[in-house]
Amino acid sequence: MPKGVDFLKWFAILTVLIISSISLLGLSVTFEKSWGSQGNKDGQFSDPQGLASDGKDFIYVADTLNHRIQVFDSTGKHQMSFGRFGSERGEFLFPHDVVVDSKGSIYVADSQNGRVQKFDNENKFVKSWGSKGAEPGQFDGPMYIAIDGADTIYVGDAFNQRVQVFDGEGTLLLTVGAKVNMFEAMNPAISPQYRG
């Protein structure tokens, strides 16, 4: 990454390119609102990471270092929170990301517990899947989660260097990627993916 003055030049060029791209596409971006402050009370955050919205215009925020999910309305008014520090059902250890499916079910990437947790549309625990490890369906740092129009769930299994794909019940559908050590990454000809 560029350093010092080079970084500032790089950042300025990147900013101009982004603004130009938005202008060329005919899109406009206007700041509307922000909310929250540092802390652990309702509506406060400690290292918020992922966020999602549902069909009712509620916004879900993974409040990572407070080990909870906070729910807000579209004006930023705090509605409720769920979860707390721990490894039992409905508890979190650094929840990193959150998505909501078409039925209102909520899925949380519970990163340091090595699992995904599912909640119903009233924020009640339904089930979880995964455990710490490198086998199919296990996780080592599930930090990112996304969902498509068919309610298929994609989990970025960060330290296993892969994406695992599940249905809404936690059935593994597909795994993309594989862990490669630094030596193999620097010498792709000896990596197992390249061997005949």
C-alpha angles and dihedrals in degrees: 000000000000116000136214116339090000089059092052091051091047091048093048092050091048091050092051091048092051093048091046091050092051090049093048091052090052093243125137126202120205126179109240112170147330131199141182137054137214113293147071103266124104109295093016124107143208110198099333109201120170130027137185140177132217135212091273094058094253116145121217119203126193100223092197106188092039088055095228146095117242122203124208136177120240091271091057096255111149111245104174146321131222135191133037139204113302147071102257124104110300093012125111140212105199101331103208108182142010138198134182124215129217092270093051097257112148124220121195127196098223093197107189095035087058096231149094117239124204124207130183125242089275091057093252119144114258106168146316135217137195135044135210113292146075101263121108108288093019124104141213103193107344094199106153131047132180135175133205133210091274091055092250110155124222117197122195102219093198106190094036085055095228146099118236120201122210140172119239092272094056099258109151110239104170144351122211122191134012138229113270123183121228094256091055092045090054092045106039093173090072096042113115091239089063098046119103 
